[in-house]
Amino acid sequence: MAKFVVVDLETTGNTPAKNDRIIEVGVVIWEDGELMEEFSSLVYPEQDIPPFITNLTGITNEQVAHAPLFSEIAEEMYEKFSDAYIVAHNIQFDLGFLNKEFADCGLKALDNPVIDTVELARILLPQSPGFKLGQLAEQLNIQHEDPHRALSDTKVTVDLLAQLFQKFSELPLLTLEQLLKMESGFKSDLRQLLNDEISRKLYSEEESDEIDIIHGLAVKRVDNKTADEFEAASSFGDYLDHLFHSKDGLSSIVSGYEYREGQKTMAETVYDAFTSEEHALIEAETGTGKSLAYLIPAIYYALSQKKKVVISTYTTQLQRQLLEKEIPQVQLLFGKTFEIALLKGKEHYISTLRFSKELREGSRDNYDIVLSKAMLLVWLTETTTGDIDEIQLPSSGRYLWNRISTDQEEAEETWSKTNKYSFYRKARRRAEEADIIISNHSLLCTDLTLEHAFMPEFDHLIIDEAHHLETTASKYFGLHMDYGLWQSYFNQLEALYTTKNSTWSEKMQEIITEEIPFYKNLKEEVDALFRFLFHLVRSNNKKNKDHSDVGRMQFTYQQKKVKAKQLSAIKEMMARLAADVNHLGRGMDTLTDHLAAENVLTDSSNSDFVEMAAFIQKLIQMKDELNHYLLNEDEEEVKWLEIDAMGAHNAVYLYSEPVNIASRLKQSLFDVKASVILTSATLTMKHSFRYITDRLGITELNPVQKKIPSPYPFHEQVRLMVPNDFPDIKSDQDDFITATCEAIYSMAQITEGRMLVLFTSYDMLKKTYELLREIIMPEEFMLFAQGVTSGSRERLKKNFQAFDQSILLGTSSFWEGVDIPGDDLSCLMIVRLPFQPPNHPVYQARAERMKKDGKNAFMEQSLPHAVIRFKQGFGRLIRSSTDRGIVFVCDQRLINARYGKYFIESIPEVPLEVDSTSRLMQKATEWL
């Protein structure tokens, strides 16, 4: 084995070019699988260490005051790197600092071969939830005693490197050979290591019998399992008594199990609704344990009645929780195996045929694409699902995924002849054989809109996070189209048109060549039409009043709002666009007839033709949708266009949604399914389900309604505080933001950070963040803000929890689905009551319809939506029976407005304090 010098540095910052300096070095020499030498030293950086770095590392100015300068240890350090690979976790960071320091000491830059363990871990452990050193150490059970100290991090990196090399040795020969072909695109120098492993496998003729070769790719072989027969108990009631009250029931598998009456009541309600074929709404407040409460009766019913049950969730986070936590627990309870299938849309599954083609053709890939391909190659040797949600591709890797997902396989019947191995079709087959199908609202609603459903037939459905069903259904019963969608198909079609396929006859090449002028005309027509629509929006929104929640300019599209000349121009452009699309369709028919005559239509070498046919079929469908959108009026449909005023002049987004989603859902879902269970922690307003039943069209069906209160003593755990001296936001938003910042800072000093602040506007969040940065010293509190500081929602949450004194500002998705239990969260601040923007086209259209019907749109639409959203936000604070904290609402409408009582009476009963901000802070100090 070669010699590896593993290095880690702690520094005053991230950029040596900005005079950031090293404050600690750690070096380990690893050779022949053994630690040969260790070296570590603090370093005097000749500058102060920032408080953030001291917080992170524990290294203080006093500790380095008498440490050597880097120049005093430079020679000794430099010699250690002789004739060795340099290894680091993020090699560019460490090597950049080392070479800057060495250069300042008159030494040459290190040009050794390097290995970046971040990159190597991404390639070899593609399913890791994260690639920071601590995350990988936890995943691989590597002891990490002193994080963010150089020698400790170095030793962990050595252990990580050893496990990564072991993973190399387990990869199939074909995968290693394919990685070798793309090695020049990596940061790490892996050529010799790959060659050595390939030679070893060739010499030993070692190969796994768990791998199949599919379309030139090494893919994990999946064995089919046979489920045991289920023997039902004498009655479900007896079974529940056993589960909830016996020693070998739930208490035997759930750590710290406590009996909850509400959980048992919910399980009984679900089972009774299934057996009596009724719909049901169940609001199960925090702490009910609703996932187990619906899983147990669902699985019991599916097995005992041999009927399929579908469970639909809104978030992938809940799907993972069900599959990784609750379902394995229920599996132990039943003592028998049952079939669970996770089914998602085609865009989630990899197409091995298309990926194989990408590997052959991608000669000019950027780094992210090369890394993505390497990750996918290794992942295919591990995955049994082919579901992209299992891995985290680099940001640009999503462009690659859009080209290689099964979503591109539009010509379903034709592709099945050429792509015999399909993860998506395997997922569908598993779903057909499963007792329980886990799906999502998007797929469920897509299925409802299709003439021929692709989900297996089922009559019993549980919809968790059901408060999202209306919004999701509205989107899927409507349209979303933009110029980028057309452009993506154009780019892929162009690649097929311009690539010479050696298997095609001269006649085929001739037919395709004849289509190219019409294809180019079509591109120009689409571009011209979208540019025209861009200026249409801008000319009709000169006052720049209407904006979407992401800042785009909006225009509600109705033919009566469009000038006659503009409408005439749209009709002419659509006619030309349609003519070009139809010509491409006829050309494809000619090509199909020719291939059929040659009897080569099913030849796998003609997959390019199949792709071409799929893309043109998609263009025909999009042409029809666009024609309907622009030239057909429908009173039951609201249409609007959005543009980024500062963006490209063809970047136009077209949306439509039905004005009345309730009738659509009733007709396509509730009237055709035997039993639909709708559950969530937030379905009621003032303890009434009427809002949600009206919105979903099921009021007249008289569904079962059950509200299950939380078992937690909220009155002991929470104080609700509302200041009565905040400025009026309508009079002066800046004063309101200033008062909010002062309240955040004051409360943070009382709670020692541990605050989540929820906004309804990203603009207000950003302004608050900027002002807080001026008020708060870095050594006092860590400040994280959605969309401002880097990272996904999950990453921001983890960073927030990682620091003792931190404040997290969030909007949109942070109002729900974020669990921060225990002492990590002591205060939830709600800046504004979460009302929908009144200028949104869908809201306006539905409000106008309600007004015509003699209804109050505020009371029947806007207020209930805001109350349910408020309840979701309120629920972020208390996640366990031992949590304790303050909910501080800056919006005085909660007290002063007549409708404020609807918010207060919809949450658990808790003590309410209304007083000046300063007195509330004093009360918070006394209570906490």
Phi, psi and omega in degrees: 000146180290173177268133181235127175254111184262129187230147171217142181235147164250140188223169179280349181187196186257351191230107178297331180295338178261021176071021169290147188232162177282137176243347176200142176236146173223131182224134173231132175261124186238122184212137181055035176076011182231150174282117184266331185198146174235146176211134174211153179196140165288157182226134177282119187272358181062028176197165179287146175275125179299148180304323181299319181291321177297318176303317186286316189257337187082002181272123184254166176299324180295323182292326183265357185303324182250015177283159179292155168290157178299324181299335181282341179244003187299312183299314180299317179297314187301319182295331183293337183273002183296130174054048182214158167285140172262127183240135175204158176270096191084073189299326183296324178297303185294318182292325178298315179293315182300312183293328175294315180294317179298320180297319178296339178264006179082017180258150180291153177294142176290130177234030179295161167298147186233157171227123176261113184288342172295308180298316183295322178293322179297321181287312190270341178234060190295342181267008178295140179290341178196165187235016170289156186300317180296321180294317180293322179298317179296316181296321185264008179059041175265127182290127182234092191282327188220073183303147179064026165240138196302309185291321178298314179298324180294316180296322177295322179297323176298313179297322178296315180300319180298318180289326178292321176296323177298320179296322176306314185292342182267351183285147176296154180304315182299319179295317178299317180296322179289323175296323179298322181296332181255008186302327182296342179271357180274162171282325182278149178269093187252001187302310183294321180295318178294316179300318180296318182290323178296316179298319180297317181291321179295320182290321184271351184054034181278131176204144184282142175270009178259013184239136170251149175261113183237119180052039178076020180234144174276119186233139180299133176281136182247123178268140177279137179254150178255127182282147176285157175287143181260132176252110183289150174289171182300325176206157180293325178300316177298320181296317179296318178302318178297314183296316189273341188236348181264160183292332180260022175264223183301326182296339182277345184237342181255118182296132180064033184298135173231134180296133177234118181301320181297326180294318179292320179299319180294317179300318179296320182295317180297312182296318180297320179296319178297311185291328179268001179053056175240155170276154181214146172243126182231113172267114182246107185289169182311132177095356180292326187079049190291332181300310177294327183294332176260336179294317183300308179291328180296314182289319178302314181295316182299318183283318184285328182259357182052048177233141183284139175239133178254135175243121182248132178241163178271323185249148174292335178300317179290324176301314179299319180298317179297313186286326186264338184241294189291315184296316175301325177295315180294325178302318178293322180298315184286333179072003179229146177283146173222160187267121176246132178234135173261122183237126179232179178289163185300333182292348181274345189250141180283143171260112181297327180294314181288324179294318178302319179294319178299321179297323180287329190258342188277081183266344182239041182286145171281178187299315182300322180290318177299314180298318180298316180297319179296316178300316182294322178299316179289319181300324180297336178279354184242326191283145172253354184246330186071020184268122185299337181294350178285339185230163178245099178285154171302164186305313180289344179296339178295329177294320176297314183300323179298336180269341188241005178282162179293345178301335179283347181276075185286320183279080191307308185291319181293318181297327183297340179277333183257331181249080185285342179250106183226121178298322181296314180292327176295321178296321178292321178294320177297321180296322179295330182266352189279156172277320181236131174249126173262123181224197179223165184300323182297313181292320178301313182290325175299317181298324181292334184270351184271146177292320178243108184295143176256350171282145178302157181295135178207157180236351184236126190222136172244124178250105175274161185051044189291345177294347178267355187298315183300313182296316180295315180298321179302317181293319185277342172272358179247213184221142169225117180218145175214171183297325180300327178295314175300315184298322181296320178290322178300314182299317182286324178292322179297320179299323179287320180295323188264356179267127178282124179255116186296342182273351184276144178285166178300322180297318179297316178299322181294316181297317181294319179301323180292336182278338188301317178301322180289325177296317179294321176300319182297316178303317181292321180294317179297316179300315181297318181296314182291328175294321178296317180295325178301311182288333175297315179296313184295320181290334181264003178225049186297329180280355174057041184272317189268121180227150174280176181290349175252014173090005179281148175286138185242152174212120177287121188267115172221139183301327180291342178270352183259133179298152183303317180296319180295317180295321178298319179296320179298316180298317180296315180295320178296324179295318179292318179299315181296321180298318180291320178296316181295325178295318177298322178297318179293323177297322178292324176298319178298316180295321178297316179298320180295316180295320179297322179294327179276355178060041179235016184299327183266003180293127183296340178291347180259030178297332176299319178297318182297319176298315181301315179299321181295315181295318181293322176298322178293320178297322178297316179297316181293324176299316179296318179296318181293320179297316178297318183298313188275332191241359178246130176265139179213114182295341180271008184229135173252130183239142175209153179249146175231142175223155168266110187304331181261005184267189179299146186279007170243005181275085181242138181246124181255128179230150167211148175216152177291143177293319181243098180279338185300314182294324179295314181294318179300315183290318188266343183238295190288332178280344186250345179261142182293318183208124176240123178258121177253122182223151179186166173281347184221094176234345187249158167235124186051044175068013179248138178270003190301320181301310185290325179291324176293316183294330182261358174077028184240009181303314183290345180276357178050059180291156172297137180232125183221125177249119184251112183289157178293143176281355184279145178278076184303324183296338177265339188263338190230144166239127177264122184237135179227118179286145179254011183237019178285147176297154177284119184296331180291330180280319183203102181295324181297319178296321179296317180296320178299314179297322178297315180297319179296321178293320178300313183294317180296315181293324180297325178292329179284317185268359185058049183079227177054043183241137170246123181247122184256131179244159172256353183227129178294325180299316179292322177302313183296317179295320179296317180300315182296320180290321178297325179297332178280329183278317190266130175283143182304328182282348180278300185221142169278133184243120178241140183218130179300130177080352180248300172277150191288154173121155176287174178303315181294321180293318178299319180297316181294320177297319178301317182285339184286337182252139184295318184244093184217156180230133181241124177256127183220160174219181177044257189294343181283351179288345179208163175073008179251116181253117177231078186283167172074208185285354181293339180225119180242345180217130172249121178249125177253115187284314181223149174295137193276066175281147175292151174298124184290348182265005179290136184305320181292316178300315182297316182296317180289326177294318178297320179296317179297320180298319178297327181274007178078022181254161179264107185296326180294312185287330185259351179229300187294311183295310180301320178300316181293321180297315180296321177295319179298318179297322177297315179296315179304323183290353179289336189282311186257110181242359177206170184289346182255356179292154182206138180178187185242136168255116184248115183252116183283344187273110184288351174299336178301330181254319189275329183280148181299330182275358182301328182297334180295324178290311185295320183279357180261349178257167177304150182289118181224156177299135182247128178243124175239118185195182176293157182301316183295320180289325176297321179296321178296318179293323178296320179298317181292322185284319181282000000 
